[in-house]
Amino acid sequence: MSMVKYIRYYKTLLFFYKRHGLKHTILFLYYKFLERRARINSGPGMAMFQSEIEVFDIGSYKKDNAGFTAEVPEEQRKTIPFVWYVPYWTNVWGGGHLTIFRFAHMLMGMGNQNIIYIYNNAQRDAKTLEADLALALPGHKLKVILTPQEMPENHVAFATTWQSAYEVIKYSPRMKKIYFMQDYESHFYPFGTMSLQANASYELGFHGITGGTWLKECYELHGGTANNYIFSTDHSIFYARENMGSEIKRLFFYGRPSTERRAYELGVEILRQINKQYPEIEIVIAGLDGLKTLDFPAKLLGNLTLKETGELYRRCDVGIALSATNLSYLPVELMACGVPVITNNGPQVEWFCEHMKNSMVCDPFPSAFVDAITKLKESPELRLSLAQGGIAKIAETSWENEARKIMGYVREALV
């Protein structure tokens, strides 16, 4: 490159930096590097960025007929196997995976065989994965399979992610199809290929079973039919301590920057302002290993087991958990432990979190959360009221009852 070109390139970068900032300048340089590498690797004339996004196609299986299912004879409805199309996991305790495994385990006890099919190239053998499941579900009888050839000839196919919906069509085209939907996954991405195809998966004619009423409404907006279950928790792990503290000494925050929908950056700024105004409150963050040290005092605990999490919550006086899409299980678990919850507003949260009844629901601004902390500090009565409201809300539910609901939904869908 000539000196003139270097100077021109430098001026371009300087202009880009002033207009867009350091972060976007670094991203621009990274993409230019990838573009150049793709051009070199692809030969002359191929100056194209090589995307790794997988594109799905239902092929000759027409979209209008994607919901077609073979009729299930009445005598088979109580014994027909259920096959759950599940992505490979590295953490069996992850909320989304554990919910699937828990329900599959419970439905197994209601008379139907349940099979976990890893549809995206598992890196471990089936026996090892079954042993992994035993850590979370001692005594389980779930079968793990790694190839579609191992599926029973007639079964109910459960899609558990938008990608798996296309796998269901590919490998179980004539089976009864259930969309087990835990979040509005098209909102996980910028508007583009993946968000378009995620939304299209909701329109394939599967019967939906959704986590909560907000998701049910979302699924039905795409023209489908759905039932919903309600979030619950393990009452042997998440239960309230006997006496609530007289003041707010310790605050818990669910910090998971790898999951963008949990609004980590907003949460950190909320904590920074809380610490500035109330430095006496100890801040505890859990949810992901390897978090960078923050510029204010905070105890970083990383990933915890469910038992460790329950023990931690009972030592906390208030909890903050944010959700840009469907509610996480954190507010539910905090409520079960008698911890007043502060969260952001929006229908994706407020279907479960009721403002001034079982939680404080705030606009997504740091000052609103600081104001909520102030109200809780100044009113022990409000803290007690919210704690009692949360405990009462969780007392209405159990995973066993929700599993029975799901079994009823599936058997009705088989008719």
C-alpha positions as CSV (number, residue, x, y, z in Angstrom):
1,M,0.0,0.0,0.0
2,S,1.4,3.4,-0.9
3,M,1.9,6.2,1.5
4,V,-1.0,8.2,0.0
5,K,-3.3,5.2,0.5
6,Y,-2.1,4.8,4.1
7,I,-2.9,8.5,4.8
8,R,-6.3,8.2,3.1
9,Y,-7.1,5.0,5.1
10,Y,-6.0,6.7,8.3
11,K,-8.3,9.7,7.7
12,T,-11.2,7.3,6.9
13,L,-10.6,5.5,10.2
14,L,-10.3,8.7,12.2
15,F,-13.6,10.0,10.7
16,F,-15.3,6.6,11.5
17,Y,-14.0,6.7,15.1
18,K,-15.3,10.3,15.7
19,R,-18.7,9.4,14.3
20,H,-19.2,5.9,15.7
21,G,-16.8,5.5,18.6
22,L,-14.0,3.0,19.4
23,K,-16.2,-0.1,19.7
24,H,-17.7,0.2,16.3
25,T,-14.3,1.1,14.8
26,I,-12.8,-2.1,16.1
27,L,-15.7,-4.1,14.8
28,F,-15.3,-2.3,11.4
29,L,-11.6,-3.3,11.3
30,Y,-12.5,-6.9,12.3
31,Y,-15.1,-7.2,9.6
32,K,-12.6,-5.8,7.0
33,F,-10.1,-8.4,8.2
34,L,-12.7,-11.2,7.7
35,E,-13.6,-9.8,4.3
36,R,-10.0,-9.7,3.2
37,R,-9.4,-13.2,4.5
38,A,-12.5,-14.5,2.7
39,R,-11.3,-12.8,-0.5
40,I,-7.8,-14.4,-0.2
41,N,-9.3,-17.8,0.6
42,S,-11.8,-17.7,-2.2
43,G,-9.5,-16.7,-5.0
44,P,-9.6,-13.6,-7.3
45,G,-12.9,-11.8,-7.6
46,M,-14.4,-13.2,-4.5
47,A,-14.6,-10.2,-2.2
48,M,-17.5,-11.6,-0.2
49,F,-17.9,-12.1,3.6
50,Q,-18.6,-15.8,4.2
51,S,-21.5,-16.0,6.7
52,E,-21.8,-19.1,8.9
53,I,-25.5,-18.6,9.5
54,E,-27.4,-21.8,8.6
55,V,-30.4,-21.3,6.4
56,F,-33.3,-23.7,6.7
57,D,-35.7,-24.9,4.0
58,I,-38.7,-27.1,4.2
59,G,-38.1,-28.2,0.7
60,S,-40.8,-30.3,-0.9
61,Y,-42.7,-30.5,2.3
62,K,-45.1,-27.6,1.6
63,K,-45.6,-25.0,4.3
64,D,-49.4,-25.3,4.0
65,N,-49.1,-28.9,5.0
66,A,-46.3,-28.6,7.6
67,G,-48.8,-29.2,10.4
68,F,-50.1,-32.5,8.9
69,T,-50.1,-35.3,11.4
70,A,-51.1,-38.9,11.3
71,E,-54.1,-39.8,13.3
72,V,-53.3,-41.5,16.6
73,P,-55.7,-44.3,17.5
74,E,-57.4,-43.9,20.9
75,E,-55.8,-47.0,22.3
76,Q,-52.3,-45.6,21.6
77,R,-52.8,-42.1,23.0
78,K,-51.7,-43.1,26.6
79,T,-48.6,-45.0,25.5
80,I,-47.3,-43.3,22.3
81,P,-43.6,-42.3,22.8
82,F,-42.7,-38.6,23.0
83,V,-39.5,-37.5,21.2
84,W,-38.0,-34.2,22.3
85,Y,-35.7,-32.5,19.7
86,V,-33.2,-30.9,22.0
87,P,-30.0,-29.0,21.2
88,Y,-26.7,-30.3,22.6
89,W,-25.9,-29.0,26.1
90,T,-22.8,-28.4,28.2
91,N,-24.6,-27.4,31.4
92,V,-27.4,-29.8,32.4
93,W,-28.6,-27.2,35.0
94,G,-29.3,-24.5,32.3
95,G,-32.9,-23.2,32.8
96,G,-34.2,-24.0,29.3
97,H,-32.7,-27.5,29.2
98,L,-33.6,-28.4,32.7
99,T,-37.2,-27.4,32.1
100,I,-37.4,-29.8,29.2
101,F,-35.7,-32.6,31.0
102,R,-37.9,-32.1,34.1
103,F,-41.1,-32.3,32.1
104,A,-39.9,-35.2,30.0
105,H,-39.0,-37.1,33.3
106,M,-42.5,-36.3,34.8
107,L,-44.4,-37.3,31.7
108,M,-42.4,-40.5,31.6
109,G,-44.0,-41.3,35.0
110,M,-47.5,-40.8,33.5
111,G,-47.2,-43.7,31.1
112,N,-45.5,-42.4,28.0
113,Q,-41.9,-43.2,27.0
114,N,-39.9,-40.0,26.6
115,I,-36.8,-39.8,24.4
116,I,-34.3,-37.0,24.1
117,Y,-33.0,-36.6,20.6
118,I,-29.9,-34.4,20.2
119,Y,-30.4,-33.0,16.8
120,N,-27.3,-30.9,16.4
121,N,-24.3,-33.2,16.5
122,A,-23.6,-34.1,20.2
123,Q,-20.0,-34.3,21.1
124,R,-20.5,-37.1,23.7
125,D,-22.0,-40.5,23.5
126,A,-25.6,-41.2,24.5
127,K,-24.7,-43.1,27.7
128,T,-22.6,-40.2,28.9
129,L,-25.4,-37.8,28.3
130,E,-27.9,-40.0,30.1
131,A,-25.5,-40.0,33.1
132,D,-25.3,-36.3,32.9
133,L,-29.1,-36.1,33.1
134,A,-28.9,-38.3,36.3
135,L,-27.1,-35.5,38.1
136,A,-30.3,-33.3,37.7
137,L,-32.9,-36.1,37.7
138,P,-31.7,-39.0,39.9
139,G,-33.3,-42.3,38.9
140,H,-34.5,-40.9,35.5
141,K,-35.4,-43.4,32.7
142,L,-35.0,-41.0,29.8
143,K,-33.4,-42.4,26.7
144,V,-30.9,-40.2,24.7
145,I,-30.6,-40.8,21.0
146,L,-28.2,-39.2,18.5
147,T,-29.6,-40.2,15.1
148,P,-33.1,-40.0,13.6
149,Q,-32.8,-43.6,12.6
150,E,-33.2,-44.5,16.4
151,M,-36.6,-42.9,16.6
152,P,-39.7,-45.0,17.2
153,E,-41.8,-45.3,14.0
154,N,-44.9,-43.6,15.6
155,H,-44.4,-40.8,18.1
156,V,-45.2,-37.3,19.2
157,A,-42.4,-34.9,18.1
158,F,-41.6,-31.9,20.4
159,A,-39.7,-29.0,18.9
160,T,-37.9,-27.1,21.7
161,T,-36.1,-24.4,19.6
162,W,-37.0,-22.7,16.4
163,Q,-34.1,-24.6,14.6
164,S,-35.5,-27.9,15.9
165,A,-38.9,-27.1,14.3
166,Y,-37.3,-27.6,10.9
167,E,-35.6,-30.8,12.1
168,V,-39.0,-32.1,13.2
169,I,-40.4,-31.5,9.7
170,K,-37.4,-33.1,8.1
171,Y,-37.4,-36.3,10.2
172,S,-40.9,-36.6,11.6
173,P,-43.1,-35.2,8.9
174,R,-46.2,-37.3,9.5
175,M,-46.0,-37.4,13.3
176,K,-48.0,-35.2,15.7
177,K,-46.0,-32.1,16.3
178,I,-45.8,-30.0,19.4
179,Y,-44.0,-26.7,19.7
180,F,-42.6,-26.5,23.3
181,M,-41.9,-22.8,23.4
182,Q,-40.0,-21.2,26.3
183,D,-39.2,-17.8,24.7
184,Y,-39.9,-15.6,21.7
185,E,-36.6,-16.7,20.0
186,S,-37.0,-14.4,17.0
187,H,-36.3,-11.5,19.4
188,F,-32.9,-13.0,20.2
189,Y,-31.4,-11.6,16.9
190,P,-31.3,-8.4,14.9
191,F,-33.9,-8.3,12.1
192,G,-32.4,-10.6,9.5
193,T,-32.1,-14.2,8.3
194,M,-32.4,-15.8,11.7
195,S,-35.3,-13.7,13.0
196,L,-37.2,-14.2,9.8
197,Q,-36.8,-18.0,9.9
198,A,-37.5,-18.1,13.6
199,N,-40.8,-16.3,13.1
200,A,-41.6,-18.6,10.1
201,S,-41.2,-21.6,12.4
202,Y,-44.2,-20.4,14.5
203,E,-46.4,-20.7,11.4
204,L,-45.7,-24.3,10.5
205,G,-48.9,-25.6,12.1
206,F,-47.5,-27.2,15.2
207,H,-49.7,-27.1,18.4
208,G,-47.9,-24.8,20.9
209,I,-47.3,-25.3,24.6
210,T,-45.8,-22.2,25.9
211,G,-44.1,-21.0,29.1
212,G,-46.6,-18.4,30.3
213,T,-49.5,-16.5,28.9
214,W,-47.5,-13.8,27.1
215,L,-45.8,-16.4,24.9
216,K,-49.1,-18.0,24.2
217,E,-50.4,-14.7,22.8
218,C,-47.2,-14.3,20.8
219,Y,-47.6,-17.8,19.3
220,E,-51.2,-17.3,18.4
221,L,-50.4,-14.0,16.7
222,H,-48.7,-16.1,14.1
223,G,-51.9,-18.0,13.5
224,G,-51.3,-21.1,15.6
225,T,-53.1,-22.6,18.6
226,A,-51.5,-23.0,22.0
227,N,-51.9,-23.8,25.6
228,N,-49.6,-22.6,28.3
229,Y,-48.0,-23.8,31.6
230,I,-47.1,-21.5,34.5
231,F,-43.6,-21.1,35.9
232,S,-42.9,-22.9,39.2
233,T,-39.9,-24.0,41.2
234,D,-38.4,-26.8,43.3
235,H,-39.9,-26.1,46.7
236,S,-37.4,-28.3,48.4
237,I,-34.6,-26.0,47.3
238,F,-36.3,-22.6,47.0
239,Y,-38.2,-21.8,50.2
240,A,-38.4,-18.8,52.5
241,R,-36.3,-18.2,55.6
242,E,-38.2,-17.8,58.8
243,N,-37.6,-14.1,59.5
244,M,-37.0,-11.2,57.0
245,G,-34.1,-8.9,58.0
246,S,-34.9,-5.5,59.5
247,E,-33.0,-3.6,56.7
248,I,-31.5,-4.1,53.3
249,K,-28.0,-5.3,53.8
250,R,-27.4,-7.5,50.7
251,L,-28.7,-7.2,47.1
252,F,-28.6,-10.0,44.5
253,F,-28.4,-9.4,40.8
254,Y,-28.6,-11.9,38.0
255,G,-25.6,-11.1,35.9
256,R,-25.3,-12.9,32.6
257,P,-23.7,-10.8,29.8
258,S,-23.6,-13.8,27.5
259,T,-27.4,-13.7,27.3
260,E,-28.2,-10.3,25.9
261,R,-31.9,-10.5,26.7
262,R,-31.0,-10.4,30.4
263,A,-29.9,-6.7,30.0
264,Y,-26.6,-7.0,31.8
265,E,-25.3,-3.5,30.8
266,L,-28.5,-1.9,32.2
267,G,-28.2,-3.9,35.4
268,V,-24.6,-2.9,35.9
269,E,-25.5,0.8,35.6
270,I,-28.4,0.3,38.0
271,L,-26.0,-1.3,40.5
272,R,-23.4,1.4,40.0
273,Q,-26.0,4.1,40.9
274,I,-27.3,2.1,43.9
275,N,-23.8,1.7,45.2
276,K,-23.2,5.4,44.8
277,Q,-26.3,6.3,46.8
278,Y,-26.3,3.3,49.2
279,P,-22.6,2.1,49.6
280,E,-23.5,0.2,52.7
281,I,-25.6,-2.4,50.6
282,E,-23.5,-5.4,49.7
283,I,-24.0,-6.3,46.0
284,V,-23.8,-10.0,45.0
285,I,-23.8,-11.1,41.3
286,A,-24.2,-14.7,40.1
287,G,-25.1,-16.3,36.8
288,L,-21.9,-16.6,34.8
289,D,-18.3,-17.6,35.5
290,G,-15.5,-15.2,34.5
291,L,-17.2,-11.8,34.9
292,K,-14.8,-8.9,34.7
293,T,-14.3,-6.9,38.0
294,L,-16.5,-3.9,38.1
295,D,-15.6,-0.3,39.0
296,F,-17.6,-0.6,42.2
297,P,-17.6,-3.2,45.0
298,A,-19.4,-6.3,44.1
299,K,-19.0,-10.0,45.0
300,L,-18.9,-12.1,41.8
301,L,-20.0,-15.7,42.4
302,G,-20.2,-17.1,38.9
303,N,-22.3,-20.2,38.1
304,L,-23.9,-21.9,41.1
305,T,-25.8,-25.1,41.5
306,L,-29.5,-24.9,42.3
307,K,-28.9,-25.8,45.9
308,E,-26.2,-23.1,46.3
309,T,-28.5,-20.6,44.6
310,G,-31.4,-21.2,47.0
311,E,-29.0,-20.8,50.0
312,L,-27.7,-17.6,48.5
313,Y,-31.2,-16.1,48.0
314,R,-32.1,-16.7,51.6
315,R,-29.1,-14.5,52.6
316,C,-30.3,-11.6,50.4
317,D,-32.7,-8.9,51.2
318,V,-33.7,-7.8,47.7
319,G,-33.2,-9.2,44.2
320,I,-32.9,-7.6,40.7
321,A,-33.5,-9.7,37.6
322,L,-34.1,-8.2,34.1
323,S,-35.8,-9.7,31.1
324,A,-36.1,-8.2,27.6
325,T,-37.9,-11.2,26.4
326,N,-39.9,-13.8,28.4
327,L,-39.4,-13.9,32.1
328,S,-36.5,-15.8,33.5
329,Y,-36.9,-18.2,36.4
330,L,-34.9,-16.0,38.7
331,P,-37.8,-13.8,39.9
332,V,-39.8,-17.0,40.5
333,E,-37.0,-18.5,42.6
334,L,-36.4,-15.2,44.5
335,M,-40.1,-15.0,45.4
336,A,-40.1,-18.6,46.6
337,C,-37.3,-17.6,49.0
338,G,-39.2,-14.6,50.3
339,V,-37.0,-12.1,48.6
340,P,-38.6,-8.9,47.3
341,V,-38.1,-8.7,43.5
342,I,-37.4,-5.6,41.4
343,T,-37.6,-6.1,37.7
344,N,-38.3,-4.2,34.4
345,N,-41.8,-3.6,33.0
346,G,-43.3,-5.0,29.9
347,P,-45.9,-7.7,29.0
348,Q,-43.1,-10.3,28.8
349,V,-42.6,-9.9,32.5
350,E,-45.9,-8.6,33.9
351,W,-47.8,-11.7,33.1
352,F,-46.2,-13.1,36.3
353,C,-44.7,-10.1,38.1
354,E,-47.5,-7.9,39.5
355,H,-46.4,-4.4,40.5
356,M,-46.8,-3.7,44.2
357,K,-48.3,-7.2,44.8
358,N,-45.4,-9.6,44.4
359,S,-42.7,-7.4,43.0
360,M,-41.8,-3.8,42.0
361,V,-41.9,-3.3,38.2
362,C,-39.9,-0.4,36.9
363,D,-39.2,1.5,33.7
364,P,-35.8,0.4,32.3
365,F,-33.9,3.4,33.7
366,P,-31.3,3.2,36.5
367,S,-33.0,6.0,38.4
368,A,-36.3,4.1,38.5
369,F,-34.6,1.1,40.2
370,V,-32.8,3.4,42.7
371,D,-36.1,4.9,43.6
372,A,-37.5,1.4,44.1
373,I,-34.6,0.6,46.5
374,T,-35.3,3.8,48.4
375,K,-38.9,2.9,48.8
376,L,-38.0,-0.5,50.1
377,K,-35.4,0.8,52.5
378,E,-37.8,3.4,53.9
379,S,-40.7,0.9,54.3
380,P,-40.2,-2.4,55.9
381,E,-43.9,-2.9,55.6
382,L,-43.7,-2.7,51.8
383,R,-40.8,-5.2,51.8
384,L,-42.8,-7.6,53.9
385,S,-45.9,-7.2,51.8
386,L,-44.0,-7.9,48.5
387,A,-42.2,-10.9,50.1
388,Q,-45.5,-12.4,51.3
389,G,-47.1,-11.7,47.9
390,G,-44.3,-13.5,46.1
391,I,-44.5,-16.5,48.5
392,A,-48.3,-16.7,47.9
393,K,-47.8,-16.5,44.1
394,I,-45.4,-19.4,44.1
395,A,-47.5,-21.5,46.5
396,E,-50.2,-21.6,43.8
397,T,-47.9,-23.6,41.5
398,S,-45.8,-26.8,41.3
399,W,-44.0,-28.5,38.5
400,E,-46.0,-31.7,39.1
401,N,-49.3,-29.8,38.5
402,E,-47.9,-28.1,35.4
403,A,-46.7,-31.5,34.0
404,R,-50.2,-32.9,34.4
405,K,-51.5,-29.9,32.5
406,I,-49.0,-30.5,29.7
407,M,-50.0,-34.2,29.5
408,G,-53.6,-33.1,29.2
409,Y,-52.7,-30.7,26.4
410,V,-50.8,-33.3,24.5
411,R,-53.5,-35.9,24.7
412,E,-56.1,-33.4,23.6
413,A,-53.9,-32.5,20.6
414,L,-53.7,-36.2,19.6
415,V,-57.5,-36.4,19.0
